[in-house]
Amino acid sequence: MQTDLQVSELRRQYDIEGYCIARNAIDPELVQEVRDHLDWLAKRHPDVRPEHYHNWMIAHDAFWVRLISDERLLDICEQFIGPNIALFGSHYIAKPPRDGQAVLWHQDGAYWPLDPMEVTTLWLAADDSTPENGCMKVIPRTQHLEFFEMKERTDVANVLNSGIDENVVDVERAVDIILKPGDVSIHHPNIIHGSEANLSDKWRRGLTIRYIPTSTRIIVPEGKLWESAFLLRGEAVPGINKYYPFPKYDPETSMDFKGRENWPPPGKG
């Protein structure tokens, strides 16, 4: 894993600021597969905006599970939640040129059925992510705040249709998370963040990956299985969560990808 900061420094910055950035987390070849995957999803789901490819699409998509279980991403994640890692969710927020929707100020954990709220988000860039095309912005050091109420917002087009009352957000402290393809930002579930609409001529494509330690319970009705629950590394905690097996490659449910002939890994299928 190549990063601009050593892992210990990544964790130190995360603990202080609520976010950090790992550069060159994955190679350009895999970045191109991410872009190809988005094109494949667009053809498969023509009625879904590209900001809304998420959890319900994952369970049978072999490439998606291959991507979120990449050892380089899990190595980064392990520094924040430990060696026993599960997937809670994943969501492409791909903002098309001139029409990409904003994400209003919010805190991720306010939306999530997790107990305890031990979760770390990796945001993987598939394009340059800049202020011009609607990169993520964070309010540093807000990870220590309690969750604010998320209020419905339909007065402006936005991905979540909700957000925090903007009067409580100190926007003067906002920091742009500027990324190159293959970079990853990592952020805390309580940190206040959002992004502007993409009015530029360039795509801003990125994938959020929500990792939890296997000791965190996904709260679902008894007997139900969360739609994107996978055990990715280490050991499950008995009685906490049920997990899907890794999906086999099937051209009906996944795009072709490098290494698919040896997918899934031994013991994961």
C-alpha positions in Angstrom: 0.0 0.0 0.0 1.4 3.4 -1.0 0.2 6.5 0.8 1.5 10.0 1.3 1.3 9.5 5.1 2.3 6.5 7.1 -0.5 4.5 8.6 0.1 5.7 12.1 0.0 9.3 10.8 -3.3 8.6 9.0 -4.9 7.4 12.2 -3.5 10.3 14.2 -5.0 12.8 11.7 -8.3 10.9 11.7 -8.5 11.0 15.5 -7.8 14.7 15.6 -9.6 16.0 12.5 -12.2 13.4 11.8 -10.9 12.6 8.4 -7.7 11.8 6.5 -6.5 10.9 3.0 -4.6 7.9 1.6 -3.1 8.6 -1.8 -2.7 5.9 -4.5 -4.7 3.4 -2.6 -5.4 1.3 -5.7 -3.8 1.0 -9.1 -4.9 2.7 -12.3 -6.1 -0.6 -13.8 -8.6 -1.1 -11.0 -9.6 2.5 -11.2 -10.5 1.9 -14.9 -12.5 -1.1 -13.9 -14.5 1.0 -11.4 -15.3 3.4 -14.3 -16.3 0.4 -16.5 -18.5 -0.9 -13.7 -20.3 2.4 -13.5 -20.9 2.2 -17.3 -22.2 -1.3 -16.9 -24.5 -0.3 -14.1 -25.9 2.6 -16.2 -26.8 0.2 -18.9 -28.4 -2.2 -16.5 -30.3 0.4 -14.6 -31.2 3.1 -17.1 -33.9 4.6 -14.8 -31.6 5.1 -11.8 -29.5 8.3 -11.5 -25.8 7.5 -11.1 -25.8 9.2 -7.7 -28.0 6.3 -6.5 -26.2 3.0 -7.2 -26.1 1.5 -3.7 -26.7 -1.3 -1.2 -29.6 -3.1 -3.0 -27.4 -3.7 -6.1 -24.5 -5.4 -4.3 -25.5 -8.9 -3.1 -25.1 -10.7 -6.5 -22.6 -8.3 -8.1 -19.2 -10.2 -8.1 -17.1 -7.2 -9.2 -18.6 -4.9 -6.6 -17.8 -7.4 -3.8 -14.3 -8.0 -5.3 -13.7 -4.2 -5.2 -14.8 -3.5 -1.7 -12.8 -6.6 -0.4 -9.6 -5.5 -2.1 -6.8 -6.3 0.3 -5.3 -2.8 -0.1 -8.6 -1.2 1.0 -9.0 -3.6 3.9 -5.4 -2.9 5.0 -6.3 0.8 5.2 -9.6 0.1 7.0 -7.9 -2.2 9.5 -6.0 0.8 11.0 -9.3 2.3 12.0 -11.6 -0.6 13.1 -9.3 -3.6 13.7 -8.8 -6.9 11.9 -12.3 -8.3 11.9 -14.0 -6.4 9.1 -17.5 -6.6 7.6 -19.3 -4.5 5.0 -22.3 -2.5 6.1 -22.9 -0.7 2.8 -21.5 0.8 -0.3 -22.8 3.6 -2.5 -21.6 5.1 -5.8 -22.2 8.8 -5.9 -21.4 9.5 -9.5 -22.1 13.1 -10.4 -22.6 13.5 -14.2 -21.3 16.6 -15.9 -23.5 19.8 -15.6 -26.2 17.8 -13.8 -24.6 16.2 -10.7 -26.7 16.6 -7.6 -25.5 18.2 -4.4 -25.2 16.3 -1.1 -26.4 18.6 1.7 -24.6 19.0 5.0 -25.1 15.8 7.0 -23.6 13.2 9.4 -23.6 9.7 8.0 -24.3 7.9 11.3 -27.6 9.8 11.8 -29.1 7.6 9.0 -27.7 4.2 10.0 -29.1 1.2 12.1 -25.9 0.3 13.8 -25.2 -0.6 17.4 -22.7 0.6 18.5 -21.9 3.3 15.9 -18.5 1.9 15.2 -18.0 2.4 11.4 -15.5 4.0 9.1 -16.2 5.2 5.6 -13.7 5.0 2.8 -14.4 7.3 -0.2 -12.7 6.0 -3.3 -12.1 8.4 -6.2 -12.6 7.2 -9.8 -11.9 10.7 -11.2 -10.3 13.9 -10.1 -12.5 15.2 -7.3 -12.2 19.0 -7.1 -14.3 22.0 -6.0 -15.2 22.6 -9.6 -16.9 19.2 -10.0 -18.4 18.9 -6.5 -15.8 17.3 -4.3 -16.7 16.4 -0.7 -16.3 19.1 1.9 -15.8 18.4 5.6 -16.0 20.5 8.7 -12.9 19.3 10.6 -13.2 18.2 14.3 -17.0 17.9 14.2 -16.7 14.1 14.8 -17.1 14.7 18.5 -20.6 16.3 18.1 -23.8 14.4 18.7 -26.0 13.7 15.8 -28.2 16.6 14.6 -31.7 16.0 13.3 -31.8 15.3 9.6 -34.6 17.4 8.0 -36.3 16.7 4.8 -35.1 19.0 2.0 -36.9 18.9 -1.4 -36.4 22.6 -2.2 -33.2 21.8 -4.0 -32.1 18.7 -5.9 -29.9 16.6 -3.6 -28.8 13.0 -3.2 -30.2 12.4 0.3 -33.3 14.6 0.1 -32.4 15.8 3.6 -29.7 17.6 5.5 -28.7 19.4 8.7 -30.1 22.9 9.4 -27.5 25.0 7.7 -27.6 27.6 10.6 -25.7 25.1 12.8 -22.9 24.5 10.2 -19.8 26.7 10.4 -19.2 26.7 6.6 -16.2 29.1 7.0 -14.3 26.1 8.4 -15.1 23.8 5.5 -12.2 21.9 3.9 -12.3 20.6 0.3 -11.3 16.9 0.0 -9.4 17.1 -3.3 -8.5 13.6 -4.7 -6.9 12.0 -7.7 -8.2 8.8 -9.2 -7.2 5.9 -6.9 -7.0 8.1 -3.8 -9.1 7.3 -0.8 -10.5 9.6 1.9 -11.5 8.2 5.3 -14.0 9.9 7.5 -15.8 9.4 10.8 -19.6 8.7 11.0 -20.2 11.9 13.1 -18.2 14.4 11.0 -20.3 17.0 9.2 -19.8 16.9 5.5 -21.4 17.5 2.1 -20.7 18.5 -1.5 -21.9 21.0 -4.1 -23.6 20.1 -7.3 -21.4 19.3 -10.3 -21.9 22.1 -12.9 -18.6 21.4 -14.6 -18.0 19.5 -17.9 -16.3 16.6 -16.1 -17.6 13.6 -14.2 -17.1 13.3 -10.5 -17.4 9.6 -9.8 -16.7 8.0 -6.4 -17.6 5.0 -4.3 -18.3 5.1 -0.6 -17.6 1.9 1.4 -18.9 1.6 4.9 -16.8 -0.9 6.9 -17.8 -2.1 10.4 -16.0 -4.3 13.0 -17.8 -7.6 13.3 -18.7 -6.6 16.8 -21.1 -3.9 15.5 -24.7 -5.1 15.1 -26.7 -4.2 12.0 -30.2 -3.7 13.4 -32.7 -5.5 11.2 -35.9 -7.4 12.0 -35.4 -10.8 13.4 -34.6 -13.4 10.7 -33.8 -10.8 8.1 -30.4 -10.4 6.4 -29.1 -6.8 5.7 -28.9 -6.4 2.0 -25.2 -5.7 1.8 -23.7 -7.6 4.7 -20.5 -9.5 3.9 -17.7 -10.8 6.2 -14.6 -9.4 4.5 -11.7 -10.2 6.9 -11.1 -12.0 10.2 -13.8 -13.6 12.3 -17.5 -13.1 12.8 -18.8 -12.6 16.3 -21.4 -15.3 17.0 -25.0 -14.0 17.3 -24.2 -10.5 15.9 -24.8 -10.5 12.2 -25.6 -12.9 9.3 -23.6 -12.5 6.2 -24.0 -13.3 2.5 -21.5 -15.6 0.8 -19.4 -13.9 -1.9 -21.3 -14.0 -5.2 -19.9 -16.1 -8.0 -19.2 -14.4 -11.3 -22.2 -14.6 -13.6 -22.5 -12.4 -16.7 -26.1 -11.8 -15.9 -25.4 -10.2 -12.6 -21.8 -8.8 -12.9 -19.6 -7.3 -15.5 -16.5 -9.1 -16.6 -13.4 -8.3 -14.6 -9.7 -9.2 -14.2 -9.3 -12.3 -12.0 -13.0 -13.4 -12.3 -11.9 -17.0 -13.3 -10.5 -17.4 -9.7 -13.4 -15.6 -8.0 -14.6 -16.0 -5.3 -11.5 -16.6 -3.1 -11.3 -20.0 -1.4 -13.8 -20.3 1.5 -15.8 -17.2 0.6 -18.2 -18.6 -2.0 
